[in-house]
Amino acid sequence: MSVLRMSAAERRLLPGGRLSGATPWLIAIMTFVMMLVAAAGLTVSHGAATLEDASASRYTLQLPGGAGKEEALAASIRGLPQVRSVEAVPREAVVDSLERWLGAASEGADLPIPALAEVTLTPGADAAVVEKAARTKFPTAQLSSSRSTLAPLVRSLRALGWVSLGLVLLIGLAAGAAVVLATRAALAANRSTIAVMHGVGATDAQVAALFQRRMALDALAGALVGAAAAGGLLLLLFGAGQVSERWLGGGAPIGPGALFVLALLPFAATLIAMTVARGAVIATLRRTP
Amino acid sequence: MMVSFEGVGLRYGTEAEVLRDLDFTLDKRGFYVLTGPSGAGKTSLLKLLYLAQRPTRGRITMFDQEVTDLPREALPPLRRRIGIVYQDFRLIEHLSAFDNVALPLRIAGMSDADLEQPVREMLAWVGLSDRARAKPPTLSGGEQQRVAIARAVIARPELLIADEPTGNVDAEMAQRLVGLFSGLNQLGTTVVLATHDLSLVKQVPGAQLVRLEGGKLSDPTGALRHPPQRREEAGA
């Protein structure tokens, strides 16, 4: 009598269709939450990686108080082999940005508005060379990396990814505890059947196989329902493109590897439920004479 | 030697011992009738015999190996050599009579195709061919008892233990069942039958009477001191 090869007669040894009516639903809810948390964590991690990649070669060339010299500032480094592209930021755009922070009061105020240029360097280029070139014409020019500016944000996003992983593990533990309780309840409900099976020479493994199989079916049904619900919701969120546009400027919110991990989650949940159920049965039976 | 008890005692929790200083041997092919008043410890003794309970002291040897402290995983192969008829039948209520009888064979790994014929024959023998698909709650007490007996003997056990096996059947069926036990005994099965019905001893030539009282065994016919008489010797 094994979990995979079990005749209809052997399956009939446990009455009813389910270990407990609540078990599949409990696992469905756990899987639903687990998938959403995992998807959020994977999306955030993916976003952090994308942000880091995108900012790796992006720099801002700044000339403090140099408003009106944007084009000249950009021209000072244009044509360098280290520079892939350089684009002057119009003064109006800088003023608009300031208005968002300072309101209408910024207009007309005597603010030292800088001249800015967005720079993309070639991979592996030495930023110091580019800054030096700019300083030959504008001695106070500064070239600052977007990566260092975004580093705290990237670190926070990464930390959120780890927090999500921790939450997924905690939910998994809670699901495991629920499986143990459901299995013990099922064992108690079928005590007389188990006693008879032992009496005619059944091993603990044979008894465990019955409960393991039933739990596997319950868990798989629940996990698939939970996964389908979570998948639908994620498609709605990702498909609408709201998340991707807001966070990543239109990039894919999640990689194929992460999608594979998400697709595996319900099956992993089923496998864990089976293993936990077997362990619970064997541990309980070992306490009997 | 089928079973040997040496200085065996059994207590449940901190209660007084229900079985004390049991020293006896059951020989292969022996037919033992265990009797005694209610509360004498018959069921406890049977539990020790069918390995559902471990003694709190002493030593039990069975099938030529000591079983007192055998690890749990070593017990199932021994239990498959023992057939049990429980006093309360212990049929699995949601299984048909057929599936109840087939259970020991399935546990032993026999395929559905291979067990079909022996189970049908056994059900026919206990007169329940037409009730094969019936579930225990729909069977009478006597029918349930016959299913329990069929389940106990289907795997041709080397040791058959029966607790009041004829308590719920009519005289004719009781005689047939005792005949079945006797037949199995002739084929080599050691039979231990707990009963209040002492007339059963007379129905089986060579049956040995053993009396349990106050947790101790007495041996009025000397069955435990001397090898059992074989059926053929008794019949001669």
Interface residues (C-beta under 8 A of the other chain):
Chain A: M1 S7 A9 E10 R12 L13 P15 S192 T193 A195 V196 M197 H198 G199 V200 G201 A202 T203 D204 Q206 R286 P289
Chain B: Y50 A52 Q53 R54 R72 E73 P76 P77 L78 R79 R80 I84 Y86 R90 L91 I92 H94 L95 D99 A102 L103 P104 R106 I107 A108 G109 D112 R151 A155
